[in-house]
Structure formats: structure tokens, C-alpha cells
Amino acid sequence: MNEKKYFVLMKDGNDTTQVFHSKHPRGAALKAASRGETDISLRERGTNRVHVFTGEKKMVAKPASAPDWLPDKINKANVKKIRIDRI
């Protein structure tokens, strides 16, 4: 069961047009956080679950093992799962 799942971003209880796909909800939440979302609600298509996360995006220094073409500061997303709601 290595199939990717689809997660629809929700705002104010309504679906938006943004759809993220990943094997796990955290991967989709990281993608949403990297786009600047802070209060992340992801409805999993085909189920009655809404995964709720908080997210942030920070500017951090690039790692020592990074290639030369990468800029000195990069965006790093981080999320924390709050709960799963059932609809």
C-alpha cells in the first residue's frame, strides 16, 4: 500500500482549490507550511478525516553539506499535529 493520498487544504471549514499529495498527512502539511500556511486543516479525500496542524516557515543557514549553488539562507518548514477531526 505505497500509494499516495490526496489532501485538500481547508480554510474556515470550506475546501480550497489547493490539493497536496503525499503518503502521509505530515508530508502534505509540510508542503502547505512551505507555502506560508500557519493553521493547516487537511481533508483526506475518500475518508471522513480532517488532519489539523500548526505550521511555520523559518529562514535558516544552509547545511555544510549543501551544494554551492544553494543560497546561504534557505526556508525550512516545520509542522506539529494537533488532532484529527471526523466529519
Secondary structure, 3 states (H helix, E strand, C coil): CCCCEEEEEEECCEEEEEEEEECCHHHHHHHHHHCCCCEEEEEECCCCEEEEEEEEEEEEECCCCCCCCCCCEEEEEEEEEEEEEEC
